């Protein structure tokens, strides 16, 4: 039970992720605990992306968006048939737009295993 008895495990045959008896690998550990600047333009954590293509789509600053309900968008199905059967794919990946190798933001079990939560908490009203 991951709630009652969390334990360290070796999840890879090549690297355990265990840095010491007290610390497991964490991408931001040295930045927070050893005060090493973040590898960004400002040396701090950044939520604003000043890229032309990000701003062109209104994505320069993080915003709240609800999960996509695929049942509400039937208009995109069968738009460009190519003669092959269409299938629905569900990708489970640790990668997401605002965090890399850090959270499984749409899967409660993986989120619990990762001891994480959403990357940034934002009010729906904002």
N, C-alpha and C positions, 0 to 999 in steps of 0.2 A: 504494500500500500504506500503510494508516494506521499500521502498526507501524514500518515502515522509514523512511518519510518523512512524518511529520506536518507539516501546513502550515496556515497561516491561510487561511481561505476567507471569501468574502462569501456568507452564506447567506440574505440578505434584500435585496430591492431598496430598502428604506427605511432600514436600519440595519445596519452591519457588525458591531457588537459589539466592535470594536477601540477601546479607550480610549486607548492609547498604543502606542509601539513595543514595550514590554515587557509590557503588561497587556491581556488581553482581559476583557470584562465577566464579572464573577463576583459573584453576589448578596451574598456575605459579605465581599468584599474590604475595604471601608472599615471594617467592624466589627473585622476581624482586624488589618489593617495600619495603620489610622489610629486605632484604639482608640475607635471610636464605639460606644456601647452598642447592643445589639440592641433591636429594637422589640417587646419583650415586657414583661410586668409586672415582671420582675426586672432587665431590661437585659442579661441573659445568655442563652445558648442554653438552651432548655428542652425536656425530653423528657416532662415530666409535663403533662397537660392536665386542669386542674381544672374541667371542665364537667360538669354533672349528666348530660347525655345521653351523654357519653363514658364516665363512670364507671359508668353504668347498664349498659353493654354490656361492662364490664371492660376498657375501652380507655384508661384514664387514663394508664397508663404503657406505653411501647413494649414489645412482647413478640415473640419469634420465632415465626413461623408458616411452615410449609412451603408451597410453591406448591400451589394447588388442582388436583387431578387430576380433571377433569370426568368421566372414565370411572368414578370411584368414587361418583358421586352420581346414579345414574339415577332415584332416587326423586323428584327435582324436575322431571324431564322429563314432559311431558304431564299435568301436574297440573291446569291450567286451560285446556283447549283452547278456542279462540275461533273455530274454523272456518277459520283461516288456517294456512298451512304454517309450521312452526317452523324457525328457522335459528339457527346458532351464530355469535355475533359475537366477534371478537377485537379489542379496542381497544388501540392503541399510542398512548400519551400520555406526555408528560414529567411529568404530574401524578401524585402518589401521596399517600398519607395523611400521611407524615412529612416530605415535602419538596416544594417547589413549584418548577417550572422548573429542576430540578437534576439528576435522574438518571432513566435509563431502566432500572429495576432488574431487569427480567425479560427483557431482550434484550441478549445479549452484544455484538453489533455496535454497537448504539446506546450501550451502556455504554462501549465502547472509544472510540467517537467523542467521547463526552462526557468522556473521561478520568476517569470516576468509578467508584464502587463503591456497594455498599449504603449507605443513609443511616447506619445504626448497626449495628455488629457486635455481635451478642448470641449467647451460647452457647445451644445447643439445650437444655441442662440447666437453664438459667435460665428 
